[in-house]
Amino acid sequence: MRGKETGQALLLVLVLLAIAPIMVVQLLGLTGTTLKSTDTVSRQTTQIYAADGATEYIMWKLLHKDWASSFTEDGQEGYLSIQNCGITVNATIIMRAVPGEGGVTLATDDVIQPLKSVVPSAHEAGPPTTYEYTIILEQLSDNNTQGLDVIYDILPRDFVDDDYVTGSSKVSIDGGPPVPVDDPDIFKAQNWILQWPASGNFSSDPGNPNYFNGIRDFNVRQVKELTFSMQASLTDDEVHCNWVVLKPWNTVSGPQAPISVGSPSNPGVCSDDVNAIEVVIEPDPEIIAPGVTTNITYDVHITNRYGATVSVEKIINFLPPEFIYIGPTSNLTTADPQGTESTVNINGVDRYRLEWGTVEFGGGDISLGSDETITLTFGAQATKNVSGSYYNEVSVILKETGVGFFPFDAIGLTPGEYSSTYSWTQGAVTVPTFDTRTEAGQIVLDSNLSTILGGISISSYQFR
């Protein structure tokens, strides 16, 4: 019996001797692969640490070494090469100062800015032409608790009700496909007026006929468009303009979407039959470094696009939050404005409301001739620690109640609402953000950095 067991043991030993070389070779191969893989992973991990450390160094340098103040133009680039974890890391930083992101607290009750375009915008006189109008609506205010109720479009006087192209109204959301919606109501009040919806107010309910592809409710910075078409032969050698009014705020667009027919004296400029004041605000500098007290000069250009002289009663300027007036005032007047002593609460935010009126104008109104421009210049100061755009807003109050007031009266606007001019968000002073790229070996780390109060935040962070 023992001999039989001995034979079995010998057989097992022979089998092990036969397969052992195969197993050893395989085990040695696995061990080598593991060692190589571990080395690769270790090297990549080191490169990741190096790239990440370089990004942190950039954040420290921007925040504590005034490096941010050396960037003065949008798109300006800076470069660094540092040693980190025994690896050379090459870094690129690009300053971005693009206004228009995020909602703002406006100085008025308006929340959605209406803009208008038309195609074609210029042509020679001839047979009836089809014009496609686009009303562009952007939610600028950070307050979107109240939805849009009604859109009114006041057409140029040459149009009649039959000129509206039936079935042409469409609504698109954030650049999405246009969705057909119901035709507007059309009624006469000196000019022809289009009203969407034809009855009642826009609805938030998809099952309601006044839903209009969801045009009522806006997210902050959301853009929605209403397009429609008109077909007519317009008077030769004139510019034909259009107004938009939004309810419930009585937001007035001012004259927009000019159509130049033939060879008018002022092609592309709305000045034929409405009271039009154009306001342009220019700050200098436009970009300020975070945490650095900076003096800013504002030029407020006011142009009369109406075909007759008007009288300016007041110019009211709303400085961005935490900006202060330091003067001096020049050009139009040298008098300091009212409101330099304290801030006022405007829509929940403390701001300086600067007002130049009869007293500051030397005892009378400012006479502004047709196509004449006046400029009001003044100095302000700011120290801002948070990346973003800080807007100035201006309202120009006229003595005149305007011309062509019948359509405005018909839709419930007061002379003060349609004869004053609001600049919306202009004169942006921007505390920039920074796009960074750090390259360590095969690792590339892209990030976007924004300054916040007392530090820097990472808006995006991506390895590749």
Long-range contacts (C-beta under 8 A, 24 or more apart in sequence): 43-441, 44-441, 44-442, 44-443, 46-85, 46-86, 46-87, 47-85, 47-87, 47-440, 47-441, 47-442, 47-443, 48-440, 48-443, 48-445, 48-463, 49-84, 49-85, 50-84, 50-85, 50-87, 50-89, 50-440, 50-441, 50-443, 51-89, 51-438, 51-439, 51-440, 51-443, 51-444, 51-445, 51-463, 52-438, 52-445, 53-84, 53-85, 53-89, 54-80, 54-82, 54-84, 54-89, 54-91, 54-438, 54-440, 54-445, 55-91, 55-436, 55-438, 55-445, 55-447, 57-82, 57-84, 58-91, 58-93, 58-434, 58-436, 58-438, 58-449, 59-449, 59-456, 62-290, 62-434, 62-449, 62-451, 62-456, 63-451, 63-455, 63-456, 66-289, 66-292, 68-289, 68-290, 68-291, 68-292, 68-432, 68-434, 68-451, 69-289, 69-292, 71-95, 71-287, 71-289, 71-432, 71-434, 72-285, 72-287, 73-97, 73-287, 74-98, 74-287, 74-432, 84-440, 87-440, 87-441, 88-440, 89-438, 89-439, 89-440, 90-438, 90-439, 91-436, 91-437, 91-438, 91-439, 92-436, 92-437, 93-434, 93-435, 93-436, 93-437, 94-434, 94-435, 94-436, 95-287, 95-432, 95-433, 95-434, 96-432, 96-433, 96-434, 96-435, 96-448, 97-286, 97-287, 97-430, 97-432, 97-433, 98-430, 99-389, 99-391, 99-428, 99-430, 100-221, 100-389, 101-221, 101-388, 101-389, 102-142, 102-220, 102-221, 102-388, 102-389, 103-139, 103-140, 103-141, 103-142, 103-143, 103-144, 103-220, 103-221, 104-140, 104-141, 104-142, 104-391, 104-425, 105-141, 105-142, 105-143, 105-321, 105-346, 105-347, 105-348, 105-349, 106-140, 106-141, 106-347, 106-393, 106-424, 106-425, 107-318, 107-346, 107-347, 107-351, 107-353, 107-393, 107-395, 108-393, 108-395, 108-422, 109-249, 110-141, 110-249, 110-251, 110-422, 110-424, 111-139, 111-140, 111-141, 111-143, 111-144, 111-146, 111-249, 111-251, 112-137, 112-138, 112-139, 112-140, 112-141, 112-148, 112-218, 112-246, 112-249, 112-251, 113-137, 113-138, 113-140, 113-251, 113-424, 113-425, 114-244, 114-246, 114-251, 114-253, 115-253, 115-256, 116-242, 116-244, 116-253, 116-256, 116-257, 117-256, 117-257, 118-242, 118-257, 118-258, 118-259, 120-259, 121-257, 121-258, 121-259, 121-260, 121-268, 122-259, 122-260, 122-261, 122-267, 122-268, 123-260, 123-261, 124-261, 124-262, 125-233, 125-234, 125-236, 125-237, 125-261, 125-262, 126-233, 127-233, 128-231, 128-232, 128-233, 129-231, 129-232, 129-233, 129-234, 130-165, 130-229, 130-230, 130-231, 131-229, 131-230, 131-231, 131-232, 131-259, 132-168, 132-227, 132-228, 132-229, 133-227, 133-228, 133-229, 133-230, 133-242, 133-257, 134-225, 134-226, 134-227, 135-225, 135-226, 135-227, 135-244, 136-223, 136-225, 137-215, 137-218, 137-223, 137-224, 137-225, 137-226, 137-246, 138-221, 138-222, 138-223, 139-218, 139-219, 139-220, 139-221, 139-222, 139-223, 140-221, 140-424, 140-425, 141-220, 142-220, 143-347, 144-217, 144-218, 144-219, 144-220, 146-248, 146-249, 147-202, 147-204, 147-216, 147-217, 147-218, 148-202, 148-215, 148-216, 148-217, 148-218, 148-246, 148-247, 149-201, 149-202, 149-216, 149-247, 149-248, 150-195, 150-196, 150-197, 150-201, 150-202, 150-246, 150-247, 150-248, 151-195, 151-196, 151-226, 151-244, 151-245, 151-246, 151-247, 152-193, 152-194, 152-195, 152-244, 152-245, 152-246, 152-247, 152-411, 153-184, 153-193, 153-194, 153-195, 153-228, 153-242, 153-243, 153-244, 154-191, 154-193, 154-242, 154-243, 154-244, 154-245, 154-407, 154-408, 155-191, 155-192, 155-193, 155-194, 155-230, 155-242, 156-191, 156-234, 156-240, 156-241, 156-242, 156-259, 156-273, 157-190, 157-191, 157-240, 157-273, 158-232, 158-233, 158-234, 158-235, 158-240, 159-191, 159-192, 159-230, 159-232, 159-234, 160-192, 160-232, 161-186, 161-188, 161-192, 163-192, 163-230, 163-231, 163-232, 164-194, 164-228, 164-229, 164-230, 165-228, 165-229, 165-230, 165-231, 168-227, 168-228, 168-229, 169-196, 169-226, 169-227, 169-228, 170-226, 170-227, 170-228, 171-212, 171-213, 171-214, 171-215, 171-224, 171-225, 171-226, 171-227, 172-213, 172-224, 172-225, 172-227, 173-213, 173-214, 173-215, 173-222, 173-224, 174-222, 174-223, 174-224, 175-223, 178-225, 178-227, 179-213, 181-212, 181-213, 181-215, 181-226, 182-209, 182-212, 184-228, 187-410, 189-406, 189-407, 189-409, 189-410, 189-411, 190-404, 190-406, 190-407, 191-404, 191-406, 191-407, 193-407, 193-410, 193-411, 194-228, 195-411, 196-226, 201-247, 234-259, 234-261, 235-261, 236-261, 236-262, 237-261, 237-262, 237-263, 237-264, 238-262, 238-264, 238-272, 239-264, 239-266, 239-267, 239-268, 239-269, 239-270, 239-271, 239-272, 240-272, 241-270, 241-272, 241-273, 241-274, 241-276, 243-274, 243-407, 245-408, 245-411, 245-413, 247-411, 250-412, 250-413, 250-417, 252-408, 252-413, 252-417, 252-418, 252-422, 254-421, 255-305, 266-371, 269-305, 270-305, 271-305, 271-306, 271-307, 271-370, 271-371, 272-307, 273-403, 273-404, 274-306, 274-402, 274-403, 274-404, 275-306, 275-310, 275-398, 275-400, 275-402, 275-403, 275-404, 275-418, 275-419, 276-304, 276-305, 276-306, 277-302, 277-303, 277-304, 277-305, 277-306, 277-310, 277-396, 277-398, 277-421, 278-302, 278-303, 278-305, 278-421, 279-303, 279-394, 279-396, 279-421, 279-423, 279-426, 280-423, 280-426, 281-392, 281-394, 281-423, 281-426, 281-427, 282-427, 283-392, 283-427, 283-428, 283-429, 285-429, 286-428, 286-429, 286-430, 287-429, 287-430, 287-431, 287-432, 288-382, 288-384, 288-429, 288-430, 288-431, 289-431, 290-384, 290-385, 290-386, 290-387, 290-431, 290-451, 291-383, 291-384, 291-385, 291-451, 292-383, 293-381, 293-382, 293-383, 294-381, 294-382, 294-383, 295-326, 295-379, 295-380, 295-381, 296-323, 296-379, 296-380, 296-381, 296-382, 296-429, 297-377, 297-378, 297-379, 297-380, 298-377, 298-378, 298-379, 298-380, 298-392, 298-427, 299-331, 299-375, 299-376, 299-377, 300-375, 300-376, 300-377, 300-378, 300-394, 301-373, 301-374, 301-375, 302-368, 302-373, 302-374, 302-375, 302-376, 302-396, 303-371, 303-372, 303-373, 304-368, 304-369, 304-370, 304-371, 304-372, 304-373, 305-371, 306-370, 306-403, 307-370, 308-370, 309-367, 309-368, 309-369, 309-370, 310-367, 310-368, 310-398, 310-399, 310-400, 311-365, 311-366, 311-367, 311-368, 311-398, 311-399, 311-400, 312-365, 312-366, 312-367, 312-368, 312-374, 312-396, 312-397, 312-398, 312-399, 313-357, 313-358, 313-365, 313-397, 313-398, 313-399, 314-355, 314-356, 314-357, 314-395, 314-396, 314-397, 315-355, 315-356, 315-357, 315-376, 315-394, 315-395, 315-396, 315-397, 316-353, 316-354, 316-355, 316-356, 316-394, 316-395, 316-396, 316-397, 317-353, 317-354, 317-355, 317-356, 317-378, 317-392, 317-393, 317-394, 318-346, 318-351, 318-352, 318-353, 318-354, 318-392, 318-393, 318-394, 318-395, 319-351, 319-352, 319-354, 319-380, 319-392, 320-351, 320-382, 320-390, 320-391, 320-392, 320-429, 321-349, 321-350, 321-351, 321-390, 322-382, 322-383, 322-384, 323-351, 323-352, 323-380, 323-381, 323-382, 323-390, 323-429, 324-352, 324-380, 324-381, 324-382, 325-352, 325-354, 325-378, 325-379, 325-380, 326-379, 326-380, 326-381, 327-378, 327-379, 328-378, 328-379, 329-356, 329-360, 329-376, 329-377, 329-378, 330-377, 330-378, 331-374, 331-375, 331-376, 331-377, 332-356, 332-361, 332-366, 332-374, 332-375, 332-376, 332-377, 333-360, 333-361, 333-362, 333-376, 335-359, 335-360, 335-361, 335-362, 336-360, 337-378, 354-378, 365-399, 382-429, 384-431, 385-431, 385-451, 385-452, 385-453, 385-454, 386-431, 386-450, 386-451, 386-452, 386-453, 387-431, 387-432, 387-433, 387-450, 387-451, 387-452, 388-430, 388-431, 389-428, 389-429, 389-430, 390-428, 390-429, 390-430, 390-431, 391-425, 391-426, 391-427, 391-428, 392-423, 392-426, 392-427, 392-428, 392-429, 393-422, 393-423, 393-424, 393-425, 393-426, 394-422, 394-423, 394-426, 395-420, 395-421, 395-422, 395-423, 396-420, 396-421, 433-459
